[in-house]
């Protein structure tokens, strides 16, 4: 039972690390700073989306360039996270997940 728990915990840690690596790949600062910058950018997008969804408009006008920038940011993070999670699963199980 303890061995299964340890294995599952390690998988969660690897998933978390994959997520942090995906965030860190955004920007040009040191790894932790890059993750913080990518997280901050993602938070700004989520806040903007919330303003639009719950108030019907954002506090400021939104440009097409901003929409494209946020879309590309989320797309890059998703792709990098998916890649790192697949690597972690493959390493852990010996088979590819998809």
N, C-alpha and C positions, 0 to 999 in steps of 0.2 A: 504494500500500500504506500509506504513512504517513497519507494523508488518511483512509482507512478506519479506521485505528487511532485517529486523533484524533477522528473522529466517534463511534466506539464508546466511547472514554474519556469524551467529553462526555456521552453518554447515561448512562453509569454515574454520573458526577458528578451529573447531574440526578436520577437515581433516588435517590442518597444524600441529596441536598438535600430531595427530596420526603419521604423517610423522616424526616429531621431535622425538617422542618416539621410533619409529623404528630405527632411526639413533642412538639414545642414548643407545639402547640395545646392541650396538657393543662396545667392549672394556671394561676396568675395572676402568676407571677414574670416577670422579664425573659426574653427568648427562650431564651438558653442555659440559664438556671436552670429554665425550664419543661421543656426537653428533658431535662435531668438528672433532674428530679422525675418525669417520665413514664417515663423509663428505669429509675429506681429502683423505681417502682411495678411496672413490668413484670418486673423482676428478682425482686422479692419474690413475685410470682405464680408465676414459673417455679420458684423455690426451693420454694415451698409445694407446687406440683404434683409436683415431684421427690420431696419427702418422702413424700407420699401414695403415689405410684406405686412407689417403691423400698423404703419401709419399711412400707407398709400404713397409715400414719397420720401426721398432722402432729405437730410438737413441741407445738403447742397446738391446742385445738379450733377448728374452722372453723365460722363462722356462715353462715347463708343470706345475710345482708347482705354478708358478705365475698365470697362466691361471686358474687352479683349485681354487686357493685362491680367485681371483676376482669373478669367477663364484659363488662360495659359498657365498661370501659377498653380492653380488647383490641378490641372491636367498633368503638369510635370510632377507635382508631389504624389499624385495618385499612381502614376507610372513607376516612379522610383520606389514608392512604398510597396507596390505589387511585386516588383522585381526582387527587392530585398526579402520580402516575406516568402516568395517562392524559393529563393536561395536557402533561407533558414529551414523551410519545410523539407527541401531536398536533402540538405545536410543532416537533418534530424531523422528522416525516415528512409532516405535512399531512393525515393521516387519523386518525380515531379508532380506538383499538384494540378497543373493544367497544361 
